[in-house]
Amino acid sequence: MNGNSLLEYMKDNKIRTEEMEKLNNYFKQINSMSPFPIIDTEVIMNLDNKLKNNKIDYDSEPVICCAHCKELTIKIDEYNNEFCVLCKNSLNETEIHPTIFHWLNKYKNKDIIDE
Ligand SMILES: [Zn+2]
């Protein structure tokens, strides 16, 4: 099994990032205990790259909140409409904030006035 087919196998079997990380550390441990690499170093290199790509920095991702209640309870229906789970009647009435911190500063430091 080469590095790429192992990654395909993991994707097909929905192996989670944490499990991939554990496996990768295990491979490295095995290799460090032997005079020559038992696990193909290409496999480890591919896993390292894959794990690096999987790490999304959620703190710098934009967030969408409801324009009415200002909560992050927006879902997308089968027609790609954004609706608020709390307000129910709001459709495609959302606000986008560049990060979660912008939203927290704007709405979570003060009371939301009911209209
Ligand atoms: Zn709402």
Backbone and ligand atoms as CSV (ligand in chain L), in Angstrom:
chain,resi,resn,atom,element,x,y,z
A,1,MET,N,N,0.856,-1.194,0.000
A,1,MET,CA,C,0.000,0.000,0.000
A,1,MET,C,C,0.893,1.245,0.000
A,2,ASN,N,N,0.741,2.081,-0.996
A,2,ASN,CA,C,1.549,3.305,-0.993
A,2,ASN,C,C,0.814,4.429,-0.256
A,3,GLY,N,N,1.480,5.570,-0.150
A,3,GLY,CA,C,0.928,6.682,0.633
A,3,GLY,C,C,-0.409,7.160,0.133
A,4,ASN,N,N,-0.550,7.247,-1.179
A,4,ASN,CA,C,-1.794,7.779,-1.738
A,4,ASN,C,C,-2.956,6.820,-1.577
A,5,SER,N,N,-2.711,5.523,-1.758
A,5,SER,CA,C,-3.820,4.580,-1.619
A,5,SER,C,C,-4.252,4.468,-0.155
A,6,LEU,N,N,-3.326,4.698,0.757
A,6,LEU,CA,C,-3.692,4.710,2.182
A,6,LEU,C,C,-4.611,5.892,2.467
A,7,LEU,N,N,-4.269,7.057,1.889
A,7,LEU,CA,C,-5.119,8.242,2.069
A,7,LEU,C,C,-6.499,8.019,1.466
A,8,GLU,N,N,-6.554,7.382,0.298
A,8,GLU,CA,C,-7.838,7.061,-0.336
A,8,GLU,C,C,-8.665,6.143,0.565
A,9,TYR,N,N,-7.990,5.145,1.120
A,9,TYR,CA,C,-8.659,4.214,2.027
A,9,TYR,C,C,-9.258,4.963,3.217
A,10,MET,N,N,-8.480,5.890,3.778
A,10,MET,CA,C,-8.943,6.649,4.940
A,10,MET,C,C,-10.138,7.513,4.586
A,11,LYS,N,N,-10.088,8.117,3.402
A,11,LYS,CA,C,-11.178,8.974,2.955
A,11,LYS,C,C,-12.447,8.135,2.755
A,12,ASP,N,N,-12.291,6.976,2.099
A,12,ASP,CA,C,-13.425,6.097,1.834
A,12,ASP,C,C,-14.065,5.601,3.123
A,13,ASN,N,N,-13.255,5.371,4.123
A,13,ASN,CA,C,-13.755,4.833,5.380
A,13,ASN,C,C,-13.995,5.918,6.422
A,14,LYS,N,N,-13.951,7.158,5.969
A,14,LYS,CA,C,-14.225,8.313,6.826
A,14,LYS,C,C,-13.420,8.286,8.135
A,15,ILE,N,N,-12.130,8.052,7.983
A,15,ILE,CA,C,-11.271,8.054,9.169
A,15,ILE,C,C,-11.038,9.503,9.594
A,16,ARG,N,N,-11.293,9.771,10.835
A,16,ARG,CA,C,-11.238,11.135,11.333
A,16,ARG,C,C,-9.797,11.617,11.519
A,17,THR,N,N,-9.649,12.930,11.548
A,17,THR,CA,C,-8.328,13.537,11.648
A,17,THR,C,C,-7.577,13.051,12.888
A,18,GLU,N,N,-8.296,12.945,14.017
A,18,GLU,CA,C,-7.625,12.535,15.256
A,18,GLU,C,C,-7.057,11.118,15.123
A,19,GLU,N,N,-7.827,10.265,14.455
A,19,GLU,CA,C,-7.375,8.882,14.268
A,19,GLU,C,C,-6.182,8.834,13.328
A,20,MET,N,N,-6.243,9.689,12.299
A,20,MET,CA,C,-5.141,9.782,11.355
A,20,MET,C,C,-3.870,10.236,12.067
A,21,GLU,N,N,-4.043,11.183,12.982
A,21,GLU,CA,C,-2.933,11.728,13.741
A,21,GLU,C,C,-2.289,10.641,14.615
A,22,LYS,N,N,-3.149,9.855,15.273
A,22,LYS,CA,C,-2.680,8.770,16.132
A,22,LYS,C,C,-1.890,7.749,15.330
A,23,LEU,N,N,-2.457,7.386,14.179
A,23,LEU,CA,C,-1.822,6.406,13.300
A,23,LEU,C,C,-0.466,6.913,12.812
A,24,ASN,N,N,-0.433,8.180,12.443
A,24,ASN,CA,C,0.802,8.784,11.957
A,24,ASN,C,C,1.887,8.779,13.036
A,25,ASN,N,N,1.491,9.112,14.260
A,25,ASN,CA,C,2.446,9.098,15.374
A,25,ASN,C,C,2.947,7.677,15.642
A,26,TYR,N,N,2.051,6.732,15.491
A,26,TYR,CA,C,2.389,5.325,15.687
A,26,TYR,C,C,3.406,4.867,14.634
A,27,PHE,N,N,3.156,5.257,13.389
A,27,PHE,CA,C,4.089,4.927,12.300
A,27,PHE,C,C,5.470,5.503,12.585
A,28,LYS,N,N,5.512,6.743,13.013
A,28,LYS,CA,C,6.779,7.421,13.292
A,28,LYS,C,C,7.518,6.719,14.429
A,29,GLN,N,N,6.732,6.282,15.422
A,29,GLN,CA,C,7.309,5.586,16.577
A,29,GLN,C,C,7.943,4.263,16.138
A,30,ILE,N,N,7.218,3.535,15.312
A,30,ILE,CA,C,7.724,2.253,14.802
A,30,ILE,C,C,9.032,2.477,14.043
A,31,ASN,N,N,9.042,3.477,13.177
A,31,ASN,CA,C,10.233,3.764,12.382
A,31,ASN,C,C,11.405,4.195,13.254
A,32,SER,N,N,11.117,4.948,14.320
A,32,SER,CA,C,12.209,5.444,15.168
A,32,SER,C,C,12.828,4.318,16.001
A,33,MET,N,N,12.104,3.218,16.158
A,33,MET,CA,C,12.604,2.111,16.976
A,33,MET,C,C,13.377,1.075,16.149
A,34,SER,N,N,13.379,1.240,14.846
A,34,SER,CA,C,14.075,0.254,14.009
A,34,SER,C,C,15.230,0.923,13.253
A,35,PRO,N,N,16.247,0.147,12.912
A,35,PRO,CA,C,17.404,0.724,12.220
A,35,PRO,C,C,17.079,1.223,10.803
A,36,PHE,N,N,16.020,0.723,10.217
A,36,PHE,CA,C,15.591,1.207,8.897
A,36,PHE,C,C,14.077,1.394,8.934
A,37,PRO,N,N,13.538,2.317,8.123
A,37,PRO,CA,C,12.085,2.571,8.193
A,37,PRO,C,C,11.252,1.358,7.789
A,38,ILE,N,N,10.401,0.900,8.692
A,38,ILE,CA,C,9.506,-0.226,8.405
A,38,ILE,C,C,8.305,0.291,7.604
A,39,ILE,N,N,7.790,1.434,8.042
A,39,ILE,CA,C,6.684,2.067,7.307
A,39,ILE,C,C,7.295,2.975,6.249
A,40,ASP,N,N,6.824,2.837,5.038
A,40,ASP,CA,C,7.265,3.668,3.917
A,40,ASP,C,C,7.248,5.145,4.324
A,41,THR,N,N,8.380,5.826,4.173
A,41,THR,CA,C,8.450,7.239,4.589
A,41,THR,C,C,7.540,8.108,3.721
A,42,GLU,N,N,7.216,7.636,2.524
A,42,GLU,CA,C,6.282,8.372,1.658
A,42,GLU,C,C,4.896,8.416,2.303
A,43,VAL,N,N,4.516,7.311,2.940
A,43,VAL,CA,C,3.219,7.231,3.629
A,43,VAL,C,C,3.158,8.292,4.725
A,44,ILE,N,N,4.218,8.364,5.508
A,44,ILE,CA,C,4.263,9.319,6.617
A,44,ILE,C,C,4.259,10.759,6.095
A,45,MET,N,N,5.023,10.989,5.019
A,45,MET,CA,C,5.086,12.329,4.438
A,45,MET,C,C,3.701,12.757,3.943
A,46,ASN,N,N,3.000,11.851,3.268
A,46,ASN,CA,C,1.650,12.154,2.776
A,46,ASN,C,C,0.678,12.406,3.916
A,47,LEU,N,N,0.805,11.618,4.969
A,47,LEU,CA,C,-0.067,11.799,6.140
A,47,LEU,C,C,0.203,13.149,6.796
A,48,ASP,N,N,1.476,13.504,6.908
A,48,ASP,CA,C,1.845,14.802,7.489
A,48,ASP,C,C,1.202,15.942,6.708
A,49,ASN,N,N,1.298,15.859,5.378
A,49,ASN,CA,C,0.711,16.904,4.524
A,49,ASN,C,C,-0.798,16.958,4.665
A,50,LYS,N,N,-1.408,15.775,4.669
A,50,LYS,CA,C,-2.864,15.693,4.788
A,50,LYS,C,C,-3.335,16.299,6.113
A,51,LEU,N,N,-2.625,15.974,7.186
A,51,LEU,CA,C,-2.993,16.480,8.504
A,51,LEU,C,C,-2.821,18.001,8.567
A,52,LYS,N,N,-1.788,18.496,7.915
A,52,LYS,CA,C,-1.545,19.935,7.888
A,52,LYS,C,C,-2.708,20.633,7.179
A,53,ASN,N,N,-3.174,20.045,6.072
A,53,ASN,CA,C,-4.283,20.635,5.310
A,53,ASN,C,C,-5.615,20.542,6.040
A,54,ASN,N,N,-5.754,19.512,6.885
A,54,ASN,CA,C,-7.014,19.306,7.605
A,54,ASN,C,C,-7.223,20.303,8.736
A,55,LYS,N,N,-6.129,20.900,9.184
A,55,LYS,CA,C,-6.238,21.807,10.330
A,55,LYS,C,C,-6.767,23.164,9.868
A,56,ILE,N,N,-8.069,23.344,9.982
A,56,ILE,CA,C,-8.678,24.614,9.603
A,56,ILE,C,C,-8.679,25.518,10.830
A,57,ASP,N,N,-8.284,26.743,10.606
A,57,ASP,CA,C,-8.275,27.699,11.703
A,57,ASP,C,C,-9.658,28.345,11.797
A,58,TYR,N,N,-10.524,27.767,12.640
A,58,TYR,CA,C,-11.898,28.245,12.741
A,58,TYR,C,C,-11.978,29.662,13.303
A,59,ASP,N,N,-10.972,30.072,14.063
A,59,ASP,CA,C,-10.977,31.413,14.634
A,59,ASP,C,C,-10.897,32.497,13.571
A,60,SER,N,N,-10.419,32.162,12.390
A,60,SER,CA,C,-10.328,33.194,11.353
A,60,SER,C,C,-11.324,32.964,10.220
A,61,GLU,N,N,-12.295,32.081,10.469
A,61,GLU,CA,C,-13.350,31.848,9.481
A,61,GLU,C,C,-14.491,32.839,9.707
A,62,PRO,N,N,-15.141,33.312,8.634
A,62,PRO,CA,C,-16.288,34.203,8.824
A,62,PRO,C,C,-17.484,33.460,9.440
A,63,VAL,N,N,-18.314,34.191,10.166
A,63,VAL,CA,C,-19.518,33.587,10.740
A,63,VAL,C,C,-20.762,34.304,10.223
A,64,ILE,N,N,-21.862,33.569,10.140
A,64,ILE,CA,C,-23.131,34.140,9.683
A,64,ILE,C,C,-24.107,34.109,10.847
A,65,CYS,N,N,-24.721,35.255,11.113
A,65,CYS,CA,C,-25.734,35.267,12.170
A,65,CYS,C,C,-27.049,35.772,11.607
A,66,CYS,N,N,-28.102,35.561,12.354
A,66,CYS,CA,C,-29.441,35.999,11.976
A,66,CYS,C,C,-29.526,37.523,12.119
A,67,ALA,N,N,-30.107,38.200,11.139
A,67,ALA,CA,C,-30.223,39.655,11.175
A,67,ALA,C,C,-31.233,40.118,12.228
A,68,HIS,N,N,-32.113,39.214,12.695
A,68,HIS,CA,C,-33.130,39.572,13.687
A,68,HIS,C,C,-32.659,39.290,15.108
A,69,CYS,N,N,-32.433,38.031,15.411
A,69,CYS,CA,C,-32.085,37.678,16.798
A,69,CYS,C,C,-30.572,37.701,17.045
A,70,LYS,N,N,-29.770,37.841,16.008
A,70,LYS,CA,C,-28.306,37.946,16.081
A,70,LYS,C,C,-27.622,36.661,16.561
A,71,GLU,N,N,-28.368,35.566,16.575
A,71,GLU,CA,C,-27.769,34.303,17.006
A,71,GLU,C,C,-27.172,33.556,15.811
A,72,LEU,N,N,-26.260,32.638,16.140
A,72,LEU,CA,C,-25.597,31.866,15.072
A,72,LEU,C,C,-26.392,30.599,14.760
A,73,THR,N,N,-27.686,30.778,14.542
A,73,THR,CA,C,-28.567,29.622,14.372
A,73,THR,C,C,-29.042,29.501,12.933
A,74,ILE,N,N,-28.175,29.829,12.015
A,74,ILE,CA,C,-28.527,29.822,10.596
A,74,ILE,C,C,-28.289,28.437,9.992
A,75,LYS,N,N,-29.289,27.966,9.302
A,75,LYS,CA,C,-29.142,26.723,8.551
A,75,LYS,C,C,-29.486,26.975,7.091
A,76,ILE,N,N,-29.080,26.058,6.244
A,76,ILE,CA,C,-29.351,26.206,4.811
A,76,ILE,C,C,-30.281,25.083,4.379
A,77,ASP,N,N,-31.400,25.462,3.755
A,77,ASP,CA,C,-32.359,24.435,3.328
A,77,ASP,C,C,-31.974,23.851,1.966
A,78,GLU,N,N,-32.821,22.962,1.458
A,78,GLU,CA,C,-32.479,22.248,0.214
A,78,GLU,C,C,-32.456,23.156,-1.006
A,79,TYR,N,N,-33.048,24.376,-0.900
A,79,TYR,CA,C,-33.027,25.322,-2.010
A,79,TYR,C,C,-31.950,26.387,-1.825
A,80,ASN,N,N,-31.019,26.120,-0.895
A,80,ASN,CA,C,-29.923,27.045,-0.594
A,80,ASN,C,C,-30.377,28.339,0.069
A,81,ASN,N,N,-31.545,28.323,0.688
A,81,ASN,CA,C,-32.003,29.474,1.457
A,81,ASN,C,C,-31.407,29.402,2.857
A,82,GLU,N,N,-30.995,30.556,3.359
A,82,GLU,CA,C,-30.502,30.604,4.736
A,82,GLU,C,C,-31.673,30.963,5.634
A,83,PHE,N,N,-31.921,30.145,6.643
A,83,PHE,CA,C,-33.000,30.471,7.569
A,83,PHE,C,C,-32.528,30.324,9.011
A,84,CYS,N,N,-33.201,31.079,9.893
A,84,CYS,CA,C,-32.836,31.040,11.308
A,84,CYS,C,C,-33.705,30.007,12.021
A,85,VAL,N,N,-33.074,29.136,12.772
A,85,VAL,CA,C,-33.785,28.082,13.488
A,85,VAL,C,C,-34.653,28.685,14.598
A,86,LEU,N,N,-34.206,29.803,15.161
A,86,LEU,CA,C,-34.938,30.433,16.261
A,86,LEU,C,C,-36.102,31.286,15.758
A,87,CYS,N,N,-35.863,32.112,14.744
A,87,CYS,CA,C,-36.894,33.032,14.267
A,87,CYS,C,C,-37.898,32.371,13.327
A,88,LYS,N,N,-37.518,31.300,12.709
A,88,LYS,CA,C,-38.353,30.529,11.791
A,88,LYS,C,C,-38.778,31.313,10.536
A,89,ASN,N,N,-39.366,32.504,10.750
A,89,ASN,CA,C,-39.890,33.232,9.593
A,89,ASN,C,C,-38.834,34.034,8.824
A,90,SER,N,N,-37.639,34.133,9.372
A,90,SER,CA,C,-36.611,34.889,8.658
A,90,SER,C,C,-35.988,34.016,7.581
A,91,LEU,N,N,-35.923,34.568,6.371
A,91,LEU,CA,C,-35.368,33.822,5.249
A,91,LEU,C,C,-34.342,34.717,4.548
A,92,ASN,N,N,-33.159,34.213,4.438
A,92,ASN,CA,C,-32.069,34.949,3.793
A,92,ASN,C,C,-31.841,36.334,4.408
A,93,GLU,N,N,-32.133,36.440,5.682
A,93,GLU,CA,C,-31.859,37.703,6.365
A,93,GLU,C,C,-30.747,37.464,7.365
A,94,THR,N,N,-29.546,37.552,6.861
A,94,THR,CA,C,-28.380,37.218,7.683
A,94,THR,C,C,-27.342,38.332,7.635
A,95,GLU,N,N,-26.440,38.271,8.580
A,95,GLU,CA,C,-25.297,39.191,8.604
A,95,GLU,C,C,-24.037,38.343,8.602
A,96,ILE,N,N,-23.061,38.784,7.859
A,96,ILE,CA,C,-21.784,38.071,7.843
A,96,ILE,C,C,-20.759,38.872,8.635
A,97,HIS,N,N,-20.070,38.184,9.530
A,97,HIS,CA,C,-18.996,38.812,10.301
A,97,HIS,C,C,-17.678,38.151,9.926
A,98,PRO,N,N,-16.625,38.962,9.796
A,98,PRO,CA,C,-15.344,38.411,9.326
A,98,PRO,C,C,-14.789,37.290,10.207
A,99,THR,N,N,-15.007,37.392,11.518
A,99,THR,CA,C,-14.604,36.306,12.422
A,99,THR,C,C,-15.606,36.208,13.563
A,100,ILE,N,N,-15.502,35.137,14.330
A,100,ILE,CA,C,-16.370,34.930,15.492
A,100,ILE,C,C,-16.171,36.055,16.522
A,101,PHE,N,N,-14.972,36.616,16.552
A,101,PHE,CA,C,-14.674,37.652,17.546
A,101,PHE,C,C,-15.391,38.963,17.250
A,102,HIS,N,N,-15.550,39.271,15.959
A,102,HIS,CA,C,-16.315,40.456,15.575
A,102,HIS,C,C,-17.753,40.329,16.064
A,103,TRP,N,N,-18.299,39.131,15.854
A,103,TRP,CA,C,-19.678,38.870,16.283
A,103,TRP,C,C,-19.800,38.941,17.800
A,104,LEU,N,N,-18.848,38.319,18.507
A,104,LEU,CA,C,-18.873,38.324,19.979
A,104,LEU,C,C,-18.794,39.740,20.524
A,105,ASN,N,N,-17.912,40.540,19.975
A,105,ASN,CA,C,-17.757,41.924,20.446
A,105,ASN,C,C,-19.010,42.739,20.185
A,106,LYS,N,N,-19.610,42.516,19.037
A,106,LYS,CA,C,-20.758,43.321,18.654
A,106,LYS,C,C,-22.016,42.957,19.436
A,107,TYR,N,N,-22.258,41.660,19.630
A,107,TYR,CA,C,-23.557,41.252,20.180
A,107,TYR,C,C,-23.513,40.607,21.560
A,108,LYS,N,N,-22.397,40.098,21.960
A,108,LYS,CA,C,-22.398,39.377,23.226
A,108,LYS,C,C,-21.942,40.212,24.412
A,109,ASN,N,N,-21.529,41.449,24.145
A,109,ASN,CA,C,-21.163,42.336,25.248
A,109,ASN,C,C,-22.305,43.235,25.671
A,110,LYS,N,N,-23.430,43.156,24.930
A,110,LYS,CA,C,-24.573,43.996,25.297
A,110,LYS,C,C,-25.866,43.232,25.058
A,111,ASP,N,N,-26.933,43.713,25.691
A,111,ASP,CA,C,-28.234,43.059,25.526
A,111,ASP,C,C,-28.796,43.354,24.141
A,112,ILE,N,N,-29.482,42.392,23.601
A,112,ILE,CA,C,-30.121,42.588,22.303
A,112,ILE,C,C,-31.525,43.120,22.540
A,113,ILE,N,N,-31.803,44.260,21.915
A,113,ILE,CA,C,-33.110,44.902,22.110
A,113,ILE,C,C,-34.145,44.258,21.195
A,114,ASP,N,N,-35.233,43.858,21.800
A,114,ASP,CA,C,-36.326,43.246,21.024
A,114,ASP,C,C,-37.052,44.318,20.216
A,115,GLU,N,N,-37.304,44.029,18.968
A,115,GLU,CA,C,-38.020,45.004,18.136
A,115,GLU,C,C,-39.509,44.671,18.051
L,1,ZN,ZN,ZN,-33.023,34.531,14.290
